[in-house]
Amino acid sequence: MLVIVTENVPPRLRGRLAVWLLEVRAGVYVGNYSVRVRDMIWEQVESGIEEGNAVMVWRERNESGFDFKTLGPNRRMPCDYDGFRLVNFLPEVPDDDELDAL
């Protein structure tokens, strides 16, 4: 199982992903491919992501049963904790209007 979730990516990348994967919701793509094809699809994401962000999750033989990669800016950042892949959730940065109101 392979899942890719994208945000704020160009329409051409969304169209390219839809060639290989089923878009079950806006920006959510699902498929089942080999490691070689999965890596090729991720290369397409890397080359076309521009200002957006993406995460790719696939089944893996490890403690959690899955692994993932991320690309682009996002408040959720992967980290390694004693060999377990976890996600840090960074605090929201206030914009200039919110800072002026303080």
Phi, psi and omega in degrees: 000136179229130178231131174236130176242129181238153174222137174055039178260156180297149180303328181293327177290320177299319178294321180294318178296325181292343176292321185261332188236160177270125179273099185277336172214168179302116178082004180245116185241138183230142177194183179217100185229167176288169178300319181298313180291321178301315179296322178295319179296318180295325175299323177295320178297314181299321184282338186243009189284331183051241184271359185278189176218160183207155172226139177239129181237137178216159179289137182216150178273082176216187184302317183277341180086003179207167173218166182206161174230149174234161180208135178091167183288136178198151179290339179264115183242131180292148176215162179250123179236102181054039178089353177264136176276119178237179181233124171276141176248107184285146179295152180288134179271123180292146178277177185299322180297319179292324178292323179294327181290341181281000000 
